[in-house]
Amino acid sequence: MPSGIFEPANEFLSIIFGTSIETSDFIVDCLDQWWEENKGRHSLIKELVINLDNGPHINSRRTQFIKRMTEFVDKTGLILRLIYYPPYHSKYNPIERCWGILEEHWNGTLLSSSEKALEWAGTRTWNGVRPVVHLLDAIYQKGVTLTKEAIKIYEDRIERSETLPMWDVTIKPAFG
């Protein structure tokens, strides 16, 4: 299962494959891995804006996702702004075009192992640039949620847009 981070400003694409199921934890672990590898290139930024497709594992009301993203913010010191595409509008998200090109690239290929999928994903190009491809080999649990009391700590830390509270969320570091 792939997860991707696409930087439209420089056409940089990272694809991280997981061997487990897609969960909020998997998505945040992908972001964390991407940041660790790329923070040197982005050392001057103070705010990271992420466009998301509003899927079930990254929804702004998903308790485990908000908890993990808040922990990411505290770890990195970045202000994080999550901007969600409205339902049925993910076709406007540039990462979706990357997936289409990847599917076309390996069309007809028998992806019989993780290694083969990684190899094929690494040989495709996006606007002449090869993606950075990794394997995240961790086991994730489905259905991890926080209680109402536990999520309150994290909900109090986030700012929701007055006009689009589900689709525009800002998380600031606890210190700094």
C-alpha positions in Angstrom: 0.0 0.0 0.0 1.6 3.3 -1.0 1.4 6.7 0.6 2.8 9.8 -1.1 4.0 13.2 -0.4 4.3 15.6 -3.4 5.9 19.0 -3.3 4.3 21.0 -6.2 6.8 23.8 -5.9 9.8 21.6 -6.9 8.1 18.5 -8.3 9.6 16.4 -5.6 7.7 13.1 -4.9 8.2 10.7 -2.1 6.4 7.3 -2.1 6.4 5.2 1.0 5.0 1.7 0.8 3.6 0.0 3.9 3.3 -3.7 4.5 0.5 -3.4 6.9 -2.9 -1.7 6.7 -3.5 2.0 6.0 -4.2 3.8 9.3 -3.7 7.2 10.8 -0.5 5.9 12.4 0.8 4.8 9.1 0.1 8.1 7.5 1.8 10.1 10.2 4.8 7.7 10.3 5.1 8.4 6.5 5.1 12.1 7.2 7.6 11.8 10.0 10.0 9.8 7.8 9.6 12.3 5.0 10.4 15.2 7.4 13.4 13.5 8.8 14.8 13.0 5.3 13.9 16.5 4.0 14.1 18.9 7.0 17.5 20.1 5.8 16.0 21.2 2.5 13.2 23.0 4.4 15.2 24.3 7.3 13.8 27.9 6.9 10.1 27.1 7.0 8.1 27.6 10.1 4.7 26.4 8.8 4.0 23.3 6.8 0.8 23.3 4.8 -0.5 19.9 3.8 -3.4 19.3 1.3 -5.3 16.2 2.2 -8.1 14.2 0.5 -10.4 13.8 3.5 -10.1 10.0 3.6 -11.2 8.1 6.7 -7.7 7.8 8.3 -6.8 11.5 7.9 -10.1 13.1 8.6 -9.8 16.2 10.9 -12.2 14.5 13.4 -10.2 11.3 13.5 -8.9 11.2 17.1 -5.7 9.2 16.5 -4.8 11.3 13.5 -5.1 14.6 15.4 -3.2 13.1 18.4 -0.3 11.9 16.2 -0.2 15.2 14.1 -0.1 17.2 17.3 2.8 15.0 18.5 4.5 15.6 15.1 4.1 19.4 15.6 5.6 19.3 19.0 8.5 17.2 17.8 9.4 19.4 14.8 8.4 22.8 16.2 6.5 23.5 13.0 3.1 25.1 12.7 1.0 22.6 10.7 -2.0 23.6 8.6 -4.2 20.8 7.3 -6.2 21.8 4.3 -8.8 19.3 3.1 -10.3 18.9 -0.3 -14.1 18.7 -0.2 -15.6 15.2 -0.6 -15.4 14.0 -4.2 -12.9 16.7 -5.2 -9.6 14.8 -4.6 -9.1 14.8 -8.4 -7.8 18.3 -7.9 -5.1 17.0 -5.5 -1.8 16.8 -7.5 -0.8 13.5 -5.7 -3.7 11.8 -7.4 -2.2 12.5 -10.8 1.0 10.9 -9.5 -0.9 7.7 -8.7 -2.4 7.6 -12.1 1.1 7.8 -13.7 2.4 5.1 -11.4 -0.4 2.8 -12.2 0.2 3.3 -15.9 3.9 2.7 -15.5 3.5 -0.7 -13.9 0.4 -1.7 -15.9 0.6 -5.4 -16.6 3.5 -6.0 -14.3 3.1 -8.8 -11.7 4.0 -7.0 -8.5 4.7 -10.3 -6.6 6.7 -8.8 -3.7 7.3 -5.6 -1.9 10.7 -5.4 -3.4 9.3 -5.5 -7.0 6.7 -2.8 -6.2 9.5 -0.6 -4.8 11.7 -1.2 -7.8 9.0 -0.4 -10.3 7.9 2.7 -8.4 11.5 3.9 -8.3 11.9 3.6 -12.1 9.0 5.9 -13.0 9.4 9.6 -13.4 7.2 12.6 -12.6 8.0 15.5 -14.9 11.5 14.0 -15.4 12.2 13.4 -11.8 12.4 10.0 -10.1 10.6 9.7 -6.8 12.3 8.8 -3.6 10.8 5.4 -2.6 10.9 3.7 0.8 9.3 0.7 2.6 7.8 1.2 6.0 7.8 -2.2 7.5 5.6 -1.8 10.6 2.4 -3.4 11.8 -0.5 -1.1 12.5 -3.7 -1.7 14.4 -7.0 -0.8 12.9 -9.6 1.3 14.8 -7.3 3.1 17.3 -9.3 5.9 18.9 -9.1 8.1 21.9 -11.7 8.7 24.5 -13.6 12.0 24.6 -11.5 13.0 27.6 -8.2 12.0 26.0 -8.9 13.8 22.7 -9.9 17.0 24.5 -6.3 17.7 25.3 -5.5 17.7 21.6 -8.7 19.4 20.4 -7.9 22.3 22.7 -4.6 22.7 20.9 -5.9 23.0 17.4 -7.5 26.0 15.7 -10.4 25.3 13.3 -11.4 27.8 10.6 -14.7 29.6 11.5 -16.0 29.1 8.0 -14.6 25.7 7.2 -13.9 24.0 10.6 -13.6 20.4 9.2 -11.5 21.4 6.2 -9.0 24.0 7.5 -7.2 23.1 10.7 -4.1 24.6 12.3 -1.9 22.9 14.9 0.8 24.9 16.7 3.6 23.6 18.8 3.1 23.5 22.6 6.3 25.5 23.1 7.9 28.0 20.8 
